[in-house]
Protein backbone atom coordinates (compact mmCIF):
# COMPACT_ATOMS: atom_id res chain seq x y z
CA UNK A 1 0.00 0.00 0.00
CA UNK A 2 1.27 3.47 -0.90
CA UNK A 3 2.38 5.76 1.90
CA UNK A 4 -0.40 8.32 2.39
CA UNK A 5 2.12 11.16 2.17
CA UNK A 6 2.99 10.02 -1.35
CA UNK A 7 -0.73 9.76 -2.15
CA UNK A 8 -1.27 13.36 -1.04
CA UNK A 9 1.79 14.53 -2.92
CA UNK A 10 0.76 12.78 -6.14
CA UNK A 11 -2.69 14.36 -5.92
CA UNK A 12 -1.23 17.84 -5.50
CA UNK A 13 -2.03 18.51 -1.83
CA UNK A 14 1.52 19.25 -0.67
CA UNK A 15 2.90 22.80 -0.93
CA UNK A 16 5.34 23.23 1.99
CA UNK A 17 6.49 20.90 4.77
CA UNK A 18 8.78 21.09 7.76
CA UNK A 19 10.57 17.97 6.52
CA UNK A 20 8.98 15.83 3.80
CA UNK A 21 11.17 12.77 4.44
CA UNK A 22 10.49 12.73 8.18
CA UNK A 23 6.74 13.24 7.68
CA UNK A 24 6.56 10.42 5.13
CA UNK A 25 8.41 8.09 7.51
CA UNK A 26 6.18 9.11 10.44
CA UNK A 27 3.00 8.47 8.44
CA UNK A 28 4.32 5.17 7.16
CA UNK A 29 5.51 3.70 10.45
CA UNK A 30 2.83 4.55 13.03
CA UNK A 31 -0.66 5.91 13.60
CA UNK A 32 -0.44 9.63 14.26
CA UNK A 33 -2.89 12.33 15.31
CA UNK A 34 -3.16 15.37 13.05
CA UNK A 35 -5.27 18.50 13.04
CA UNK A 36 -6.78 21.21 10.85
CA UNK A 37 -8.49 24.38 12.04
CA UNK A 38 -11.74 25.77 10.59
CA UNK A 39 -12.95 29.31 11.03
CA UNK A 40 -16.58 29.33 12.31
CA UNK A 41 -17.44 32.75 10.88
CA UNK A 42 -20.37 31.20 8.95
CA UNK A 43 -22.71 28.27 9.54
CA UNK A 44 -21.41 26.51 6.45
CA UNK A 45 -18.09 25.74 4.82
CA UNK A 46 -17.69 26.32 1.09
CA UNK A 47 -16.03 24.48 -1.78
CA UNK A 48 -12.67 26.09 -1.02
CA UNK A 49 -12.68 24.23 2.32
CA UNK A 50 -12.71 20.87 0.55
CA UNK A 51 -8.94 20.82 0.04
CA UNK A 52 -8.15 20.38 3.78
CA UNK A 53 -11.22 18.20 4.27
CA UNK A 54 -10.21 15.77 1.52
CA UNK A 55 -6.62 15.68 2.77
CA UNK A 56 -7.91 14.82 6.24
CA UNK A 57 -10.09 12.09 4.75
CA UNK A 58 -7.14 10.51 2.91
CA UNK A 59 -5.15 10.48 6.16
CA UNK A 60 -8.01 8.94 8.15
CA UNK A 61 -8.57 6.28 5.50
CA UNK A 62 -4.88 5.40 5.89
CA UNK A 63 -5.41 4.81 9.62
CA UNK A 64 -4.44 8.17 11.11
CA UNK A 65 -6.59 10.07 13.57
CA UNK A 66 -7.98 13.52 12.76
CA UNK A 67 -8.78 16.43 15.02
CA UNK A 68 -10.93 19.15 13.49
CA UNK A 69 -10.81 22.41 15.42
CA UNK A 70 -13.26 25.26 15.24
CA UNK A 71 -11.72 28.49 16.40
CA UNK A 72 -14.28 29.51 18.97
CA UNK A 73 -11.56 31.32 20.89
CA UNK A 74 -9.39 32.55 18.01
CA UNK A 75 -12.42 33.78 16.07
CA UNK A 76 -13.03 36.24 18.88
CA UNK A 77 -9.62 37.72 18.00
CA UNK A 78 -9.66 37.37 14.21
CA UNK A 79 -6.83 36.15 11.98
CA UNK A 80 -5.31 39.18 10.19
CA UNK A 81 -3.78 36.98 7.48
CA UNK A 82 -4.86 38.16 4.01
CA UNK A 83 -7.38 40.61 5.53
CA UNK A 84 -7.38 44.35 4.87
CA UNK A 85 -9.30 45.17 8.04
CA UNK A 86 -10.47 43.62 11.30
CA UNK A 87 -13.07 40.89 11.09
CA UNK A 88 -16.48 41.49 12.70
CA UNK A 89 -16.78 40.04 16.20
CA UNK A 90 -19.16 37.11 16.74
CA UNK A 91 -20.90 36.11 19.94
CA UNK A 92 -20.13 32.78 21.61
CA UNK A 93 -23.67 31.66 20.80
CA UNK A 94 -23.23 32.39 17.09
CA UNK A 95 -19.86 30.65 17.03
CA UNK A 96 -21.41 27.57 18.67
CA UNK A 97 -24.28 27.53 16.18
CA UNK A 98 -21.88 27.85 13.27
CA UNK A 99 -19.74 25.07 14.72
CA UNK A 100 -22.67 22.65 14.74
CA UNK A 101 -23.32 23.35 11.07
CA UNK A 102 -19.66 22.82 10.22
CA UNK A 103 -19.53 19.55 12.18
CA UNK A 104 -22.48 18.14 10.23
CA UNK A 105 -20.65 18.87 6.98
CA UNK A 106 -17.32 17.45 8.14
CA UNK A 107 -19.01 14.22 9.24
CA UNK A 108 -19.93 13.48 5.62
CA UNK A 109 -16.21 13.10 4.88
CA UNK A 110 -14.71 12.13 8.25
CA UNK A 111 -15.51 9.91 11.21
CA UNK A 112 -15.62 12.47 14.02
CA UNK A 113 -17.03 12.48 17.52
CA UNK A 114 -18.32 15.85 18.64
CA UNK A 115 -16.41 16.17 21.92
CA UNK A 116 -16.10 19.90 21.37
CA UNK A 117 -19.85 20.50 20.95
CA UNK A 118 -21.61 18.26 23.46
CA UNK A 119 -20.83 15.33 25.73
CA UNK A 120 -23.10 12.70 24.27
CA UNK A 121 -22.72 9.08 23.33
CA UNK A 122 -20.45 9.90 20.40
CA UNK A 123 -17.62 10.68 22.78
CA UNK A 124 -17.64 7.01 23.73
CA UNK A 125 -16.32 6.05 20.28
CA UNK A 126 -13.50 8.61 20.37
CA UNK A 127 -10.94 5.81 20.35
CA UNK A 128 -12.09 4.86 16.84
CA UNK A 129 -13.15 8.25 15.55
CA UNK A 130 -11.38 11.53 15.26
CA UNK A 131 -12.36 14.49 17.42
CA UNK A 132 -14.17 17.74 16.80
CA UNK A 133 -13.03 20.37 19.29
CA UNK A 134 -13.56 24.04 20.02
CA UNK A 135 -10.43 25.93 21.06
CA UNK A 136 -12.60 28.17 23.23
CA UNK A 137 -12.52 25.26 25.70
CA UNK A 138 -8.91 26.06 26.61
CA UNK A 139 -8.39 29.61 25.35
CA UNK A 140 -11.22 31.32 27.22
CA UNK A 141 -9.92 30.09 30.58
CA UNK A 142 -6.35 31.29 29.99
CA UNK A 143 -4.93 33.55 32.71
CA UNK A 144 -3.47 36.49 30.79
CA UNK A 145 -0.47 37.10 33.04
CA UNK A 146 0.42 33.41 33.16
CA UNK A 147 0.00 33.15 29.39
CA UNK A 148 2.39 36.06 28.79
CA UNK A 149 4.91 34.59 31.21
CA UNK A 150 4.73 30.97 30.01
CA UNK A 151 3.96 31.36 26.30
CA UNK A 152 4.70 34.96 25.31
CA UNK A 153 8.33 34.68 26.38
CA UNK A 154 8.99 32.28 23.49
CA UNK A 155 8.02 34.81 20.79
CA UNK A 156 10.15 37.62 19.36
CA UNK A 157 8.30 40.69 18.08
CA UNK A 158 10.96 41.47 15.48
CA UNK A 159 10.41 38.00 14.00
CA UNK A 160 6.62 38.12 14.18
CA UNK A 161 6.28 41.38 12.27
CA UNK A 162 8.20 39.88 9.35
CA UNK A 163 5.25 37.55 8.68
CA UNK A 164 3.52 38.40 5.41
CA UNK A 165 0.08 38.67 7.01
CA UNK A 166 1.30 41.19 9.56
CA UNK A 167 3.33 43.13 7.00
CA UNK A 168 0.30 43.62 4.77
CA UNK A 169 -1.65 45.16 7.62
CA UNK A 170 1.21 47.27 8.93
CA UNK A 171 1.51 48.91 5.50
CA UNK A 172 -2.13 50.01 5.55
CA UNK A 173 -3.62 53.12 7.10
CA UNK A 174 -5.63 51.23 9.72
CA UNK A 175 -2.57 49.23 10.72
CA UNK A 176 -2.63 46.13 12.91
CA UNK A 177 -4.43 46.12 16.24
CA UNK A 178 -2.75 44.67 19.33
CA UNK A 179 -5.74 42.31 19.55
CA UNK A 180 -4.92 40.77 16.15
CA UNK A 181 -1.20 40.75 16.91
CA UNK A 182 -1.95 38.10 19.54
CA UNK A 183 -3.47 35.72 16.98
CA UNK A 184 -0.25 33.89 16.13
CA UNK A 185 0.43 33.17 19.81
CA UNK A 186 -3.03 31.71 20.27
CA UNK A 187 -2.84 29.48 17.20
CA UNK A 188 0.58 28.27 18.29
CA UNK A 189 -0.84 27.57 21.74
CA UNK A 190 -3.53 25.41 20.11
CA UNK A 191 -0.83 23.14 18.70
CA UNK A 192 0.89 22.92 22.10
CA UNK A 193 -2.38 22.02 23.86
CA UNK A 194 -3.24 19.37 21.26
CA UNK A 195 0.23 17.87 21.52
CA UNK A 196 0.04 17.75 25.31
CA UNK A 197 -3.52 16.39 25.48
CA UNK A 198 -3.74 14.13 22.40
CA UNK A 199 -0.18 13.62 21.19
CA UNK A 200 -0.90 15.55 17.99
CA UNK A 201 2.21 15.66 15.78
CA UNK A 202 1.02 17.16 12.49
CA UNK A 203 -0.86 20.33 11.61
CA UNK A 204 -2.18 20.97 8.11
CA UNK A 205 -3.53 24.18 6.60
CA UNK A 206 -3.55 26.57 3.68
CA UNK A 207 -0.23 27.96 2.54
CA UNK A 208 -1.20 31.42 3.81
CA UNK A 209 -1.04 29.89 7.31
CA UNK A 210 2.57 28.72 7.01
CA UNK A 211 3.93 31.32 9.44
CA UNK A 212 1.26 30.65 12.08
CA UNK A 213 1.71 26.88 11.82
CA UNK A 214 5.49 27.14 12.12
CA UNK A 215 5.01 29.22 15.25
CA UNK A 216 3.17 26.25 16.77
CA UNK A 217 5.87 23.82 15.67
CA UNK A 218 8.49 26.03 17.30
CA UNK A 219 6.47 26.47 20.50
CA UNK A 220 6.12 22.70 20.99
CA UNK A 221 9.88 22.36 20.52
CA UNK A 222 10.67 25.11 23.02
CA UNK A 223 8.21 24.00 25.71
CA UNK A 224 8.27 20.21 25.34
CA UNK A 225 11.53 19.58 23.49
CA UNK A 226 9.64 17.50 20.91
CA UNK A 227 9.61 17.58 17.12
CA UNK A 228 6.21 18.06 15.47
CA UNK A 229 5.46 18.81 11.85
CA UNK A 230 3.56 21.03 9.43
CA UNK A 231 2.15 20.60 5.94
CA UNK A 232 0.48 23.31 3.89
CA UNK A 233 -1.76 23.04 0.84
CA UNK A 234 -1.53 25.24 -2.24
CA UNK A 235 -4.06 28.08 -2.35
CA UNK A 236 -6.30 27.01 -5.22
CA UNK A 237 -7.39 29.17 -8.09
CA UNK A 238 -9.07 28.07 -11.29
CA UNK A 239 -7.26 27.99 -14.63
CA UNK A 240 -8.78 31.40 -15.40
CA UNK A 241 -7.25 32.84 -12.21
CA UNK A 242 -10.52 33.10 -10.28
CA UNK A 243 -10.72 32.11 -6.61
CA UNK A 244 -11.79 28.51 -6.13
CA UNK A 245 -15.48 28.10 -5.24
CA UNK A 246 -16.71 31.46 -6.51
CA UNK A 247 -19.40 31.93 -9.18
CA UNK A 248 -21.41 34.84 -10.52
CA UNK A 249 -24.00 34.05 -7.87
CA UNK A 250 -21.48 34.02 -5.00
CA UNK A 251 -19.81 31.27 -2.96
CA UNK A 252 -20.57 27.59 -3.53
CA UNK A 253 -21.55 26.33 -0.07
CA UNK A 254 -21.60 22.80 1.35
CA UNK A 255 -24.94 23.60 3.01
CA UNK A 256 -27.79 22.40 0.77
CA UNK A 257 -29.96 25.29 1.98
CA UNK A 258 -27.43 27.79 0.58
CA UNK A 259 -26.33 25.91 -2.52
CA UNK A 260 -28.73 23.20 -3.67
CA UNK A 261 -27.31 19.80 -4.66
CA UNK A 262 -28.29 20.57 -8.26
CA UNK A 263 -26.40 23.90 -8.22
CA UNK A 264 -23.47 22.15 -6.52
CA UNK A 265 -23.45 19.50 -9.26
CA UNK A 266 -23.62 22.17 -11.97
CA UNK A 267 -20.67 24.03 -10.46
CA UNK A 268 -18.46 21.03 -11.20
CA UNK A 269 -20.00 20.46 -14.65
CA UNK A 270 -19.13 24.05 -15.53
CA UNK A 271 -15.46 24.02 -14.50
CA UNK A 272 -12.84 24.96 -17.06
CA UNK A 273 -11.65 21.99 -19.12
CA UNK A 274 -8.10 22.73 -17.95
CA UNK A 275 -9.12 22.18 -14.31
CA UNK A 276 -10.83 18.80 -14.67
CA UNK A 277 -7.85 16.49 -14.06
CA UNK A 278 -6.58 18.58 -11.14
CA UNK A 279 -10.02 18.75 -9.51
CA UNK A 280 -10.59 15.01 -9.92
CA UNK A 281 -7.35 14.44 -7.98
CA UNK A 282 -8.36 16.85 -5.21
CA UNK A 283 -12.07 16.30 -4.81
CA UNK A 284 -12.68 12.60 -5.51
CA UNK A 285 -11.20 9.33 -4.28
CA UNK A 286 -10.89 7.87 -7.78
CA UNK A 287 -7.62 6.03 -8.45
CA UNK A 288 -4.98 8.18 -10.14
CA UNK A 289 -4.89 5.84 -13.14
CA UNK A 290 -8.56 6.55 -13.83
CA UNK A 291 -8.01 10.27 -13.24
CA UNK A 292 -5.19 10.28 -15.78
CA UNK A 293 -7.44 8.55 -18.32
CA UNK A 294 -10.22 11.07 -17.78
CA UNK A 295 -7.78 13.97 -17.84
CA UNK A 296 -6.57 12.92 -21.29
CA UNK A 297 -10.04 13.23 -22.83
CA UNK A 298 -10.39 16.07 -25.29
CA UNK A 299 -13.09 18.23 -26.89
CA UNK A 300 -16.62 16.81 -26.45
CA UNK A 301 -15.30 13.71 -24.67
CA UNK A 302 -14.25 15.85 -21.68
CA UNK A 303 -17.95 15.94 -20.78
CA UNK A 304 -17.60 12.39 -19.43
CA UNK A 305 -14.84 13.51 -17.05
CA UNK A 306 -16.86 16.52 -15.88
CA UNK A 307 -19.92 14.36 -15.20
CA UNK A 308 -17.84 11.95 -13.13
CA UNK A 309 -16.26 14.84 -11.23
CA UNK A 310 -19.67 16.43 -10.58
CA UNK A 311 -21.27 13.16 -9.49
CA UNK A 312 -18.43 12.06 -7.19
CA UNK A 313 -18.09 15.51 -5.55
CA UNK A 314 -21.86 15.81 -5.05
CA UNK A 315 -22.12 12.27 -3.66
CA UNK A 316 -19.50 13.09 -1.02
CA UNK A 317 -21.09 16.41 -0.07
CA UNK A 318 -24.79 15.45 -0.19
CA UNK A 319 -25.07 11.68 -0.45
CA UNK A 320 -25.83 9.28 -3.30
CA UNK A 321 -29.56 10.02 -3.46
CA UNK A 322 -29.06 13.73 -4.01
CA UNK A 323 -26.22 13.09 -6.46
CA UNK A 324 -28.48 10.77 -8.48
CA UNK A 325 -31.24 13.40 -8.55
CA UNK A 326 -28.85 16.18 -9.56
CA UNK A 327 -27.37 14.03 -12.32
CA UNK A 328 -30.82 13.09 -13.64
CA UNK A 329 -31.93 16.73 -13.63
CA UNK A 330 -28.77 17.77 -15.45
CA UNK A 331 -29.20 15.08 -18.10
CA UNK A 332 -32.83 16.05 -18.58
CA UNK A 333 -31.97 19.72 -18.94
CA UNK A 334 -29.29 19.16 -21.55
CA UNK A 335 -31.13 16.34 -23.27
CA UNK A 336 -34.40 18.22 -23.62
CA UNK A 337 -36.32 15.87 -21.33
CA UNK A 338 -38.48 16.66 -18.33
CA UNK A 339 -36.53 18.33 -15.55
CA UNK A 340 -36.63 16.89 -12.06
CA UNK A 341 -38.43 19.69 -10.25
CA UNK A 342 -37.24 18.52 -6.83
CA UNK A 343 -33.62 18.81 -7.88
CA UNK A 344 -33.85 22.16 -9.63
CA UNK A 345 -33.03 25.39 -7.76
CA UNK A 346 -36.49 26.87 -7.24
CA UNK A 347 -38.03 29.99 -5.78
CA UNK A 348 -41.60 31.21 -5.41
CA UNK A 349 -43.06 34.59 -6.26
CA UNK A 350 -46.49 36.07 -5.55
CA UNK A 351 -48.97 35.91 -8.41
CA UNK A 352 -49.65 39.63 -7.99
CA UNK A 353 -46.05 40.46 -8.94
CA UNK A 354 -46.27 38.44 -12.11
CA UNK A 355 -49.66 39.92 -12.97
CA UNK A 356 -48.08 43.38 -12.73
CA UNK A 357 -45.04 42.24 -14.72
CA UNK A 358 -41.38 41.94 -13.71
CA UNK A 359 -38.57 43.42 -15.83
CA UNK A 360 -36.50 40.59 -17.28
CA UNK A 361 -33.21 42.00 -15.95
CA UNK A 362 -34.65 42.31 -12.44
CA UNK A 363 -35.94 38.73 -12.53
CA UNK A 364 -32.66 37.14 -13.64
CA UNK A 365 -30.77 39.16 -11.02
CA UNK A 366 -33.25 38.32 -8.26
CA UNK A 367 -32.95 34.55 -8.68
CA UNK A 368 -29.14 34.66 -8.83
CA UNK A 369 -28.64 33.93 -12.53
CA UNK A 370 -26.89 37.30 -12.78
CA UNK A 371 -24.80 38.90 -10.06
CA UNK A 372 -25.99 42.44 -10.81
CA UNK A 373 -28.46 44.36 -12.97
CA UNK A 374 -25.67 45.32 -15.35
CA UNK A 375 -24.65 41.67 -15.69
CA UNK A 376 -28.28 40.77 -16.36
CA UNK A 377 -28.42 43.45 -19.04
CA UNK A 378 -25.37 41.96 -20.78
CA UNK A 379 -26.84 38.47 -20.48
CA UNK A 380 -30.03 39.55 -22.26
CA UNK A 381 -28.28 41.65 -24.90
CA UNK A 382 -25.87 38.82 -25.75
CA UNK A 383 -28.68 36.29 -26.21
CA UNK A 384 -28.04 34.27 -23.05
CA UNK A 385 -31.46 34.76 -21.38
CA UNK A 386 -34.11 32.09 -21.87
CA UNK A 387 -37.58 31.63 -20.41
CA UNK A 388 -39.20 28.25 -20.94
CA UNK A 389 -36.43 27.53 -23.48
CA UNK A 390 -37.28 30.60 -25.59
CA UNK A 391 -34.59 33.23 -26.07
CA UNK A 392 -35.32 36.87 -25.17
CA UNK A 393 -33.03 39.75 -26.18
CA UNK A 394 -35.08 42.86 -25.38
CA UNK A 395 -33.75 44.54 -22.21
CA UNK A 396 -37.06 46.36 -21.71
CA UNK A 397 -39.08 43.13 -21.77
CA UNK A 398 -41.52 42.61 -18.89
CA UNK A 399 -42.17 39.03 -17.79
CA UNK A 400 -45.85 38.43 -17.11
CA UNK A 401 -48.27 35.65 -16.26
CA UNK A 402 -48.82 34.98 -19.97
CA UNK A 403 -45.46 33.19 -20.09
CA UNK A 404 -46.38 30.63 -17.44
CA UNK A 405 -46.27 26.98 -18.44
CA UNK A 406 -47.84 24.56 -15.97
CA UNK A 407 -47.93 27.44 -13.48
CA UNK A 408 -44.14 27.87 -13.59
CA UNK A 409 -41.32 29.65 -15.39
CA UNK A 410 -38.05 27.95 -16.28
CA UNK A 411 -35.23 30.51 -16.54
CA UNK A 412 -31.93 29.67 -18.18
CA UNK A 413 -28.74 31.73 -18.28
CA UNK A 414 -26.43 30.61 -21.06
CA UNK A 415 -26.27 26.91 -21.77
CA UNK A 416 -26.05 25.40 -18.32
CA UNK A 417 -27.57 27.46 -15.49
CA UNK A 418 -31.23 26.96 -14.66
CA UNK A 419 -33.68 28.34 -12.12
CA UNK A 420 -37.35 27.43 -11.76
CA UNK A 421 -39.98 29.90 -10.53
CA UNK A 422 -43.32 28.79 -9.19
CA UNK A 423 -46.31 30.87 -8.19
CA UNK A 424 -46.76 31.34 -4.48
CA UNK A 425 -50.21 30.30 -3.32
CA UNK A 426 -52.12 32.51 -0.90
JODA-V350617 format. One record per residue. PSI is psi in radians with two decimals (none if undefined). Layout:
psi:PSI
psi:PSI
//
This chain:
psi:2.39
psi:2.50
psi:2.34
psi:-0.48
psi:-0.70
psi:-0.61
psi:-0.85
psi:-0.72
psi:-0.75
psi:-0.60
psi:-0.07
psi:0.20
psi:-0.39
psi:2.14
psi:-1.07
psi:2.65
psi:2.77
psi:-0.67
psi:1.77
psi:-0.73
psi:-0.78
psi:-0.69
psi:-0.76
psi:-0.74
psi:-0.73
psi:-0.78
psi:-0.43
psi:-0.35
psi:-0.36
psi:2.86
psi:2.23
psi:2.83
psi:2.35
psi:2.80
psi:2.72
psi:2.43
psi:2.51
psi:2.38
psi:1.98
psi:0.85
psi:-0.13
psi:2.85
psi:-0.05
psi:2.56
psi:2.93
psi:3.13
psi:-0.60
psi:-0.40
psi:-0.15
psi:-0.38
psi:-0.97
psi:-0.60
psi:-0.80
psi:-0.65
psi:-0.75
psi:-0.71
psi:-0.71
psi:-0.76
psi:-0.73
psi:-0.68
psi:-0.47
psi:0.06
psi:0.07
psi:2.80
psi:2.07
psi:2.61
psi:2.13
psi:2.20
psi:2.32
psi:2.42
psi:1.12
psi:-0.57
psi:-0.84
psi:-0.50
psi:-0.46
psi:-0.21
psi:-0.90
psi:2.11
psi:2.11
psi:-0.13
psi:2.20
psi:0.39
psi:2.42
psi:-0.23
psi:2.97
psi:2.52
psi:2.67
psi:2.52
psi:2.42
psi:2.63
psi:2.81
psi:-0.62
psi:-0.74
psi:-0.67
psi:-0.74
psi:-0.74
psi:-0.79
psi:-0.69
psi:-0.68
psi:-0.68
psi:-0.70
psi:-0.72
psi:-0.78
psi:-0.64
psi:-0.72
psi:-0.59
psi:-0.20
psi:-0.41
psi:-0.47
psi:2.69
psi:1.77
psi:2.38
psi:2.68
psi:0.94
psi:-0.56
psi:-0.11
psi:-0.81
psi:2.71
psi:1.37
psi:-2.88
psi:-0.32
psi:-0.49
psi:-0.31
psi:-0.29
psi:0.34
psi:-0.47
psi:-0.43
psi:-0.54
psi:2.92
psi:-3.05
psi:2.60
psi:2.00
psi:2.78
psi:2.09
psi:-0.11
psi:-0.43
psi:-0.55
psi:-0.43
psi:-0.62
psi:-0.31
psi:0.07
psi:2.33
psi:2.11
psi:-0.79
psi:-0.77
psi:-0.67
psi:-0.80
psi:-0.74
psi:-0.77
psi:-0.58
psi:-0.83
psi:-0.49
psi:-0.31
psi:-0.06
psi:2.50
psi:2.13
psi:-0.71
psi:-0.48
psi:-0.70
psi:-0.73
psi:-0.10
psi:-0.25
psi:2.45
psi:-0.76
psi:-0.71
psi:-0.70
psi:-0.73
psi:-0.69
psi:-0.60
psi:-0.47
psi:-0.10
psi:2.83
psi:-0.72
psi:-0.33
psi:-2.79
psi:2.15
psi:2.70
psi:-0.56
psi:-0.90
psi:-0.51
psi:-0.45
psi:-0.22
psi:-0.78
psi:-0.65
psi:-0.72
psi:-0.69
psi:-0.69
psi:-0.68
psi:-0.59
psi:-0.85
psi:-0.74
psi:-0.81
psi:-0.74
psi:-0.58
psi:-0.81
psi:-0.67
psi:-0.65
psi:0.02
psi:0.46
psi:2.27
psi:0.07
psi:2.22
psi:2.42
psi:2.63
psi:3.07
psi:2.72
psi:-0.38
psi:-0.20
psi:0.12
psi:-0.82
psi:-0.76
psi:-0.70
psi:-0.73
psi:-0.57
psi:-0.66
psi:-0.73
psi:-0.79
psi:-0.66
psi:-0.74
psi:-0.71
psi:-0.76
psi:-0.70
psi:-0.76
psi:-0.19
psi:0.44
psi:2.67
psi:2.09
psi:3.01
psi:2.93
psi:2.49
psi:2.35
psi:2.68
psi:2.65
psi:2.57
psi:1.97
psi:2.37
psi:2.81
psi:2.99
psi:-0.47
psi:-0.10
psi:-0.04
psi:2.72
psi:2.38
psi:2.32
psi:0.16
psi:2.45
psi:3.12
psi:-0.50
psi:0.01
psi:-2.80
psi:2.65
psi:1.87
psi:2.73
psi:-0.24
psi:2.13
psi:-0.39
psi:-0.45
psi:-0.71
psi:1.94
psi:2.72
psi:-0.62
psi:-0.80
psi:-0.66
psi:-0.81
psi:-0.79
psi:-0.51
psi:-0.77
psi:-0.60
psi:-0.59
psi:0.07
psi:2.71
psi:2.43
psi:-0.60
psi:-0.28
psi:-0.19
psi:-0.90
psi:-0.78
psi:-0.75
psi:-0.58
psi:-0.69
psi:-0.68
psi:-0.81
psi:0.19
psi:2.95
psi:0.29
psi:2.56
psi:2.59
psi:-0.52
psi:-0.77
psi:-0.66
psi:-0.70
psi:-0.66
psi:-0.84
psi:-0.64
psi:-0.34
psi:-0.10
psi:2.56
psi:2.80
psi:-2.25
psi:-0.47
psi:-0.36
psi:-0.30
psi:-0.65
psi:-0.78
psi:-0.70
psi:-0.67
psi:-0.69
psi:-0.76
psi:-0.86
psi:-0.77
psi:-0.82
psi:-0.75
psi:-0.70
psi:-0.64
psi:-0.72
psi:-0.73
psi:-0.60
psi:-0.05
psi:2.81
psi:-0.69
psi:-0.83
psi:-0.61
psi:-0.72
psi:-0.76
psi:-0.75
psi:-0.70
psi:-0.75
psi:-0.72
psi:-0.70
psi:-0.77
psi:-0.71
psi:-0.72
psi:-0.79
psi:-0.28
psi:-0.02
psi:0.21
psi:-2.94
psi:2.23
psi:2.53
psi:1.81
psi:-0.57
psi:-0.48
psi:-0.32
psi:2.50
psi:2.23
psi:2.50
psi:2.81
psi:2.50
psi:2.71
psi:2.48
psi:-0.54
psi:-0.64
psi:-0.74
psi:-0.61
psi:-0.64
psi:-0.41
psi:2.39
psi:2.18
psi:2.40
psi:-0.67
psi:-0.68
psi:-0.71
psi:-0.80
psi:-0.61
psi:-0.73
psi:-0.67
psi:-0.01
psi:0.15
psi:-0.17
psi:2.47
psi:-0.20
psi:2.96
psi:-0.66
psi:-0.64
psi:-0.66
psi:-0.66
psi:-0.81
psi:-0.68
psi:-0.82
psi:-0.84
psi:-0.59
psi:0.11
psi:0.38
psi:0.10
psi:2.16
psi:2.50
psi:2.11
psi:0.76
psi:0.26
psi:2.34
psi:2.43
psi:2.27
psi:-0.15
psi:2.07
psi:-0.31
psi:0.18
psi:2.48
psi:2.18
psi:2.14
psi:-3.14
psi:-0.33
psi:-0.28
psi:-0.09
psi:2.41
psi:2.10
psi:0.73
psi:0.51
psi:2.81
psi:2.34
psi:1.93
psi:2.49
psi:2.31
psi:2.03
psi:-2.55
psi:-0.35
psi:-0.15
psi:2.10
psi:2.70
psi:2.31
psi:2.36
psi:2.25
psi:2.81
psi:2.23
psi:2.24
psi:2.49
psi:none
//
